[in-house]
Amino acid sequence: ATAIWDAAVQEAKGNEKGKTISSVPWTIFSKHFWQAMNMNPETVPPLTIQCIKAAISVTGDILEFTSFSAFLKLFGPFRTGSDGPAFIQSVILLLKQPWFYGPMERDPSECIFNLIAQAVKKNPFMVRVSTKNGKFCLLTLNTHTVPQSIEHTLIDHVVYRGEGFLVYMLRQIRKKKLHCITSGPELLNRPYETLFMNSNTNLSVVL
């Protein structure tokens, strides 16, 4: 990961030696990124590019180092080379999950969760990324309180470091018998939903 960023910075700096750079153009970074992923930058599908830009939080055509660092920590373990395409697939598949809502503050997420709870009834859940500490956060219904309350459980990256968050979360869903909305207007609240509306992308994950 460091090599990817350093190569992009070196190209962006050009002859301006000694200049400190905390952001690089996506057009420069993406070339080194896709090459490290063992993928031809010229033939990467548009949907794949859009998904990775969304996951890394690229603003316009500029990528901040802090955004790339957060991406590495959140979606790790980071894999390149021959394992690169599988890593990219795992990121896209996570974005495609109807229960994943990406970066979101606490109050807006509770409004969405209430809609989910009304539709699902039993063991509703959703996952967001905390805007305070950048960790995955699982929202569930605490049925032991009166009235019932929404529980926010932060998930440290150490917990899923070996297998990746998606595989970890799918195991938790089966274990705890959690349920989410899989269709309906509520899904329009998902920031990634529009990416897949016109896509027939067929992705799978091995458990």
Disulfide bonds with the S-S distance in Angstrom:
none
